[in-house]
Each structure stands twice: as structure tokens, then as C-alpha cells.
Amino acid sequence: MSTPLRAFLINIRVKFYNKTLNKKFWSEDKKFDPAIRDKLLTISEDFVDKLDLEGVQVYDIVLTGSNSNYNYNDYSDLDVHVLIDYKDLNEDEALVKKALDGQRFMWNLRHSINLRDHGVEMYMQDKDEPHIASGLYSLLNDKWLIEPTYDPPSIDERDVYKKANTIKDDVKILKDKVSEVKGVSAKGLHDKAERLKQKISKMRKRGLAREGEFSVENLAFKILRNSEVIGDLIDIIAYSYDKIFMESFKTYFEYYQGDPIMNPLMRSGKNINRVGPAKKHLNTLPKKYNHECPHVNNLINGSAHQIKLVGDPLLNALQIYDVDYVPGQTKGLGNSGVQVRMYEDGEGNQCGILSTK
């Protein structure tokens, strides 16, 4: 691969296929490491307890994804799925899925577990949901459900990196501009970022439908995710939305300088800002409240009417106030006087609208 293509990811070099399963977890005869298995089962038990699913039967706990196949790399997580019957919780399975997705997303955000330099990612799954995977291992029963076979695909790595590099450049352009825009120009940049996100999503779906997990489009998506380009794009979308509504800060007297009722100077003819023996310590600026969350600060201090957050910015804000993401609910953020209405958009992204109560 050429130097410019490698430079795109700086020090990230992704392997697309390997001759063996990951030796950190698997023996040569495809037996899973018992010590890692015990840890994953304990983590799964704690995960279920945290979700408060008492009395719900766990049908299986399975390992899937790249680390149960030959297509792992240094950035591949251990994807652990806990299988239950959603109907044990509610007949509305779609509602159950949304609620559990929100809770597991917060759990994964709050816990950064690494086993032998690979992250652990927990999921909830309905036992009857079809799982398309060429490698699937039951941690609960310590056996293969679908044993992978070594069948290296034909991959044009240059094409993969070219496609990823094009999108990376688009994101960089938006990232360089987002700090300079406001109002109408912020709306234009926000729309461009949203369209780029939709383009990436459609690209990946198109590749998976045509050639599966080893399509050029899906591999390019994985490179973008591993290099945090996707995360940067989500942050740009959230920040540019904030800047659509952000206004220059004005003092109380600047807002009401032409109002004879609200402006004391116009009522009395005296300048209450006069510096003199009785006024030298006068502070006429309104009190500004400092909250750990910058978005809450913007709302409280009048820089915005409402703020939309998507993905990590939303979850980080919720984490500050120890609020779980539950789509369809509106919750207050501590004693800040700000509330958040949580929902999922058409692409399944975690969204929230922050506004004052």
C-alpha cells in the first residue's frame, strides 16, 4: 500500500483477514480460553443485573463478530449477546428493543472493559431474532453454534482505503469550518454533515446487501469507525446544530435599553452604572451559572433556546447527571432547570432535545 494511503490512518493499519482465529482467545483446535470465558460470563451476569431484568430467563450468551471469525483486527471488540425473550418484558417487542438498546448503550459507555487489549461490547437480543453470522459461539454452553471456516475473500485494499480516504477528507473540511459558522451558515453546514452521515449509512447497507461483510463499502466503514472519523462527524452534527441558535451574549441593559419601563436610566434620568463612591462596586452583569455540561450552560445563560444532541454528546450529557437514555421519555437534568426529551431518529440514532423547563 502506498505511503499516502497508510498516512490516511496515521498509525492505524487494519487487517481484513487472518489465517487463524485470534490466538489471544482461541487455541489451534478452536477451543475458547476458559479464563476469558469465565470473565465474559461474569460480566454478562452483572450486565443483566444492572438492566434490572429479574425473573427474565437468559436462553444463551453468545460471542459473535470478528473475534469469533477470521476477520478480526487490533480494534475488534468481543461482541457478547445476551439472548432473552422480549415478550417476557412486554408484548410490544419494538418498544422493548428500544428501551434495552438505550440501557445497554449507557452501560457500554460507562464501562471500558478490555481483555487482552480488546474491548468488551455487550448487547441484548431476542432469542428468536435471526443472527446472520459465519461464526457464532455459545459462551454459556461452551460450544460452537456456527463454526467458521477459513475462506479468504478477494479484497482490493487500495479501493477500500481510497473510499475511506475520500470520506475522511469530507469530514475534515466540515471539522475545520464548524468553529467559524453560526446562524444560517451553521444550518448549511449541519445539513451537509447530515447528508454525509446518510451517505455513509447507505454506502454500508448497499455493500452488505451486495457482497456481505467483506464488501469494499463495509470495510471502508470499519476503517472510518476505527479511526474515529464517524465519531467526529456525529460531534460536528451536534455542534453545528447548537451554533444555528447560538446568539451573542447581551446584558440585561442591552436588551432593555430602549424600554422606559424596564430601563431604570430612562425612568429616573440617573445612570445607575455611574462609577462613584456608592457605585464603584456595582456589577450590572447578570449572574452566569457554570454547569459541567456546556450545553446546559448555553441554555441557562441564554445562548440558545433549545439544543439537539445526537450520539456521544447526548450520552455524555446524560452521564453527567446520571440519567439513563430511554427513548420516548422526558427527564430533568439534576437541578439545572433543563430537561431532555429523548427519542430515536429514522436511522436509529440516539437523539435528545435539551430545553429549559
NORLIN-V876868 format. One line per field, one symbol per residue. phi: phi as a letter, one per 40 degrees, with the letter a starting at -180 (. if undefined). psi: psi as a letter, one per 40 degrees, with the letter a starting at -180 (. if undefined). burial: # if it has 9 or more other C-alpha atoms within 8 Angstrom, else .. A space follows every 50 residues. Layout:
phi->???
psi->???
burial->???
This chain:
phi->.cddcccdcfbbbcccabcbccccbbcccgccdcccdccccccccccccc cfbdgccccabbbbgccbacbcacbccccbbccbbdccbacccccccccc ccccccccccbbcbbfgbcbbcbbacccccbcacaabcccbfaccbccbc acccbccccccccccccdcccccccccccccafccccccdcccccccccc ccdcccccccbgcbcdcccccccccccgcccccccccccccdccbcbccb cdcccbcbbccccdcccbgbcccdcadcbcccbccccbcbbcccccddcc cgcacabbbbgddccccccdbfbccbdgbbbccfbcgbbbcbabccbgcc babcacc
psi->iiddddddecfhhhhdiieiiheddiidffhihddddddddddddddddd effhehhhdihihaadefaefiaeehihhhhhhihdeedidgdddddddd dddddddddehghhhfehihhiiiihdehhhhiehhhhddefihdhhiih ghihhgddddddddddddddddddddddeeiibddddddddddddddddd ddddddddddeaeeidddddddddddeeddddddddddddddedehihhi iddddfdehdddhddddeeiheehhadeedehhehihhhhidhddddddd eeeidihhihbdddddddddefhihhieihiigbfeeiihhiihaeeeih iihhii.
burial->....##..#.......##..##...##....##..##..##..#..###. #....#.################..###########......#..##### ####.###.........##########.......#####......###.. .........######..#..#..##..#..###.###.##..##..#..# ..######...#.########.###.#.##################.... .#...##..#..####............#................##### ..#############.####..#####....##..#########....## ######.
